Amino acid sequence: MKLTPGDRLAKLRAKHGLSQAALGRLIGKERQYVHGAEQGRFVPKWPTMSKFASALKTSVHHLYGE
């Protein structure tokens, strides 16, 4: 099974012990934004994914599955 960007976000967020609200605060977005991204309602664009990557100590390429 191939993981989606949202799956990767959720998995890494849990690994770091962050709530959706806490991750949202780190990247300057609301909890609902993080939830939507994790649920696959949309895939964040590069600038936002870069903020996710920095907060989750990974690369943007990893989050996109490249």
C-alpha positions as CSV (number, residue, x, y, z in Angstrom):
1,M,0.0,0.0,0.0
2,K,1.4,3.4,-1.0
3,L,1.1,6.1,1.5
4,T,-0.4,9.5,0.5
5,P,1.1,12.8,1.6
6,G,-1.7,13.0,4.2
7,D,-0.8,9.6,5.6
8,R,2.8,10.6,5.9
9,L,1.9,13.8,7.7
10,A,-0.3,12.0,10.2
11,K,2.3,9.3,10.8
12,L,5.1,11.8,11.4
13,R,2.9,14.0,13.5
14,A,2.1,11.1,15.8
15,K,5.7,10.0,15.9
16,H,6.6,13.4,17.2
17,G,3.8,13.4,19.8
18,L,2.0,16.4,18.3
19,S,-1.7,17.1,18.2
20,Q,-3.1,18.5,15.0
21,A,-3.6,21.8,16.8
22,A,0.1,21.9,17.9
23,L,1.3,21.1,14.4
24,G,-1.0,23.8,13.1
25,R,0.5,26.4,15.5
26,L,4.0,25.4,14.4
27,I,3.2,26.0,10.7
28,G,0.9,29.0,11.2
29,K,-2.3,27.2,10.2
30,E,-5.5,26.1,12.0
31,R,-6.1,22.6,13.3
32,Q,-8.8,22.1,10.6
33,Y,-6.2,22.7,7.9
34,V,-3.9,20.0,9.3
35,H,-6.9,17.7,9.6
36,G,-7.9,18.3,6.0
37,A,-4.4,17.7,4.7
38,E,-4.1,14.4,6.7
39,Q,-7.5,13.2,5.4
40,G,-6.5,13.8,1.8
41,R,-9.0,16.5,1.1
42,F,-6.2,18.5,-0.5
43,V,-2.4,18.2,-0.9
44,P,-0.6,21.3,0.5
45,K,1.4,23.3,-2.0
46,W,5.2,23.4,-1.7
47,P,5.6,26.5,0.6
48,T,3.2,25.0,3.2
49,M,4.6,21.5,2.8
50,S,8.1,23.0,3.5
51,K,6.8,24.3,6.8
52,F,5.3,20.8,7.6
53,A,8.7,19.2,6.7
54,S,10.6,21.6,8.9
55,A,8.3,21.1,11.9
56,L,8.4,17.3,11.4
57,K,12.2,17.1,10.8
58,T,11.9,15.6,7.3
59,S,12.1,16.6,3.7
60,V,9.4,17.9,1.4
61,H,10.3,15.2,-1.0
62,H,9.6,12.5,1.6
63,L,6.2,14.1,2.5
64,Y,5.2,14.1,-1.2
65,G,6.4,10.5,-1.6
66,E,9.2,11.2,-4.1
